[in-house]
Amino acid sequence: MYFNVLRGLGKDDEDTVAYVLSTLKDKILVEESLILPSLRSVLFGNVTLEQLASISAREDDRIASELAHDVLVKVCTDPSNGLMPDAKRKLGGNSDRLLMLMKKLRAVEIGYHKDLLLAIVRGRPSLASAFFDEFPYNMEDFASPSCHCRFSSISLAAELVSSVRTSCSFDFLSADQRATSPGGSDVQTIMKCLCPRPFSRSLITKGMLHSDFLVRHVTLRFMLETLRLLDSFVASWNLCSSHRCSVEQIQVSLEQNVMGEVRSFYPEFQVLWTLLKPLDGSSKTEKPSSKRKTKLDRGLSRQKRFKQSEKDVSDEEAGDIVVVGIGSDKDSLADDNVDAHMTNQEDAEREYLGIVSEIWASELCFKPIDSVGEAEKWFHLKLLDALKIYVCAVHNVLEGAFDVFMKFVSNSLNLPAELQRACCLC
């Protein structure tokens, strides 16, 4: 009965949808229902999953959308419901159906869809590599009119990699399992998350050097998350190998299976060094720029012109005798223009800081970035974090630049305290 009801649920009225989903959540998707996983899997076919995803995306019916989201999370992440595999319980699940749903979610537009996607990946990290293989977003050409969509896609990719890192146990690297397949499918699964197919060295380099400071932030977040995954992966590899291999053998194995591909994926060290040069001997704030409507360079230049206008007005007021009633309309118009400039600049800066805070939300502990200077300092902090992992994990990455980098680290006393601490860790 529920099979037919769920297939057409999207066409029902709000009250019916809420009633059906509440009953489903409280009566069917519970352990006490005693319905076998195989039967639950039949209940949630492709059409039903799409119906539920469509309902969860509704903005005009929050009760139904929340219920649909809760049901989807349960259905897609609890192996008891027949879709999520579980080797320990010998439940095969249906990874193909989950992947099909993942590709149809509007994860860069709908919050519930993104949350569901990340929840599935945390339950089954290998699905992230399959999703990256068929990534439904075009990542090229940052300067195109649809740059904002691409920007959101990079942010989503960073969160996917982060979810893989926090949920993957790397059990497949144990001596027993890796003895037969040191470069097997599980390793390749991680490699596809470390170096996802939609990304490349040229794309990351372009993003890190982009004139839009927001693009730099989101590209750095993606690169940092992949480097953190690399760090966890290499640490687990070394730990699992240390019981039976020499240090030299471990490095040879890593080089054969991992480091060659990693080294060709990340930008040259000189590219990242270029972004640190503004800190070398000076901590001046670089003026970010953007080609979008919310360009911060326009906002800052408006601010500069506004300050100049204030000075000019003060000079004129000091040197002129103002006769009440004469030129009052012009003065009023000038005041309106000044107010408009200030409002536009404040709006642009507020939106910029909001987006930067959203990019780094998982690391800010609910404290948003509240100034342009703080946003730039945060960028350099995270860049130093990335360089620390990059230099430690990827051998010989500093070829030809070691002396320059060490000189920068040794001269870090001129930097703000947070950046000094980051340099000390490098």
Secondary structure as the mmCIF struct_conf table of DSSP 4:
data_model
#
loop_
_struct_conf.conf_type_id
_struct_conf.id
_struct_conf.beg_label_comp_id
_struct_conf.beg_label_asym_id
_struct_conf.beg_label_seq_id
_struct_conf.end_label_comp_id
_struct_conf.end_label_asym_id
_struct_conf.end_label_seq_id
HELX_RH_AL_P HELX_RH_AL_P1 TYR A 2 ARG A 7
TURN_TY1_P TURN_TY1_P1 GLY A 8 GLY A 8
HELX_RH_3T_P HELX_RH_3T_P1 LEU A 9 LYS A 11
BEND BEND1 ASP A 12 ASP A 12
HELX_RH_AL_P HELX_RH_AL_P2 GLU A 14 THR A 23
HELX_RH_PI_P HELX_RH_PI_P1 LEU A 24 ILE A 28
BEND BEND2 LEU A 29 VAL A 30
HELX_RH_3T_P HELX_RH_3T_P2 GLU A 31 SER A 33
HELX_RH_AL_P HELX_RH_AL_P3 PRO A 37 LEU A 43
BEND BEND3 PHE A 44 PHE A 44
HELX_RH_AL_P HELX_RH_AL_P4 ASN A 46 SER A 56
TURN_TY1_P TURN_TY1_P2 ALA A 57 ALA A 57
BEND BEND4 GLU A 59 ASP A 60
HELX_RH_AL_P HELX_RH_AL_P5 ARG A 62 THR A 77
HELX_RH_3T_P HELX_RH_3T_P3 PRO A 79 ASN A 81
BEND BEND5 GLY A 82 MET A 84
STRN STRN1 ASP A 86 ASP A 86
TURN_TY1_P TURN_TY1_P3 ALA A 87 LYS A 90
STRN STRN2 LEU A 91 LEU A 91
HELX_RH_AL_P HELX_RH_AL_P6 SER A 95 LYS A 104
BEND BEND6 LEU A 105 LEU A 105
TURN_TY1_P TURN_TY1_P4 ALA A 107 GLU A 109
HELX_RH_AL_P HELX_RH_AL_P7 GLY A 111 GLY A 123
TURN_TY1_P TURN_TY1_P5 PRO A 125 PRO A 125
HELX_RH_AL_P HELX_RH_AL_P8 SER A 126 ASP A 133
TURN_TY1_P TURN_TY1_P6 GLU A 134 GLU A 134
BEND BEND7 PRO A 136 TYR A 137
TURN_TY1_P TURN_TY1_P7 PHE A 142 ALA A 143
BEND BEND8 SER A 144 SER A 144
TURN_TY1_P TURN_TY1_P8 PRO A 145 SER A 146
HELX_RH_AL_P HELX_RH_AL_P9 CYS A 147 SER A 167
HELX_RH_3T_P HELX_RH_3T_P4 ASP A 171 LEU A 173
BEND BEND9 SER A 174 SER A 174
HELX_RH_AL_P HELX_RH_AL_P10 ALA A 175 ARG A 178
TURN_TY1_P TURN_TY1_P9 ALA A 179 THR A 180
TURN_TY1_P TURN_TY1_P10 PRO A 182 GLY A 183
HELX_RH_AL_P HELX_RH_AL_P11 SER A 185 LEU A 194
BEND BEND10 CYS A 195 CYS A 195
TURN_TY1_P TURN_TY1_P11 ARG A 197 PRO A 198
HELX_RH_AL_P HELX_RH_AL_P12 ARG A 201 MET A 208
TURN_TY1_P TURN_TY1_P12 LEU A 209 LEU A 209
BEND BEND11 SER A 211 SER A 211
STRN STRN3 ASP A 212 ASP A 212
HELX_RH_AL_P HELX_RH_AL_P13 PHE A 213 SER A 241
TURN_TY1_P TURN_TY1_P13 SER A 242 ARG A 244
BEND BEND12 CYS A 245 CYS A 245
HELX_RH_AL_P HELX_RH_AL_P14 VAL A 247 LEU A 254
HELX_RH_PI_P HELX_RH_PI_P2 GLU A 255 MET A 259
HELX_RH_AL_P HELX_RH_AL_P15 GLY A 260 PHE A 265
BEND BEND13 TYR A 266 TYR A 266
HELX_LH_PP_P HELX_LH_PP_P1 PRO A 267 GLU A 268
HELX_RH_AL_P HELX_RH_AL_P16 PHE A 269 LEU A 276
HELX_RH_3T_P HELX_RH_3T_P5 LYS A 277 LEU A 279
BEND BEND14 ASP A 280 GLY A 281
HELX_LH_PP_P HELX_LH_PP_P2 LYS A 284 GLU A 286
STRN STRN4 SER A 289 SER A 289
BEND BEND15 LYS A 291 ARG A 292
TURN_TY1_P TURN_TY1_P14 LYS A 293 THR A 294
HELX_RH_AL_P HELX_RH_AL_P17 LEU A 296 GLY A 319
HELX_LH_PP_P HELX_LH_PP_P3 ILE A 321 VAL A 323
TURN_TY1_P TURN_TY1_P15 VAL A 324 GLY A 325
BEND BEND16 ILE A 326 GLY A 327
HELX_RH_AL_P HELX_RH_AL_P18 SER A 328 ILE A 359
TURN_TY1_P TURN_TY1_P16 TRP A 360 TRP A 360
HELX_RH_3T_P HELX_RH_3T_P6 ALA A 361 GLU A 363
TURN_TY1_P TURN_TY1_P17 LEU A 364 PHE A 366
BEND BEND17 SER A 371 SER A 371
HELX_RH_AL_P HELX_RH_AL_P19 VAL A 372 ALA A 393
BEND BEND18 VAL A 394 VAL A 394
TURN_TY1_P TURN_TY1_P18 HIS A 395 ALA A 401
HELX_RH_AL_P HELX_RH_AL_P20 PHE A 402 SER A 410
TURN_TY1_P TURN_TY1_P19 ASN A 411 ASN A 411
HELX_RH_3T_P HELX_RH_3T_P7 SER A 412 ASN A 414
BEND BEND19 LEU A 415 LEU A 415
HELX_RH_AL_P HELX_RH_AL_P21 ALA A 417 LEU A 425
#
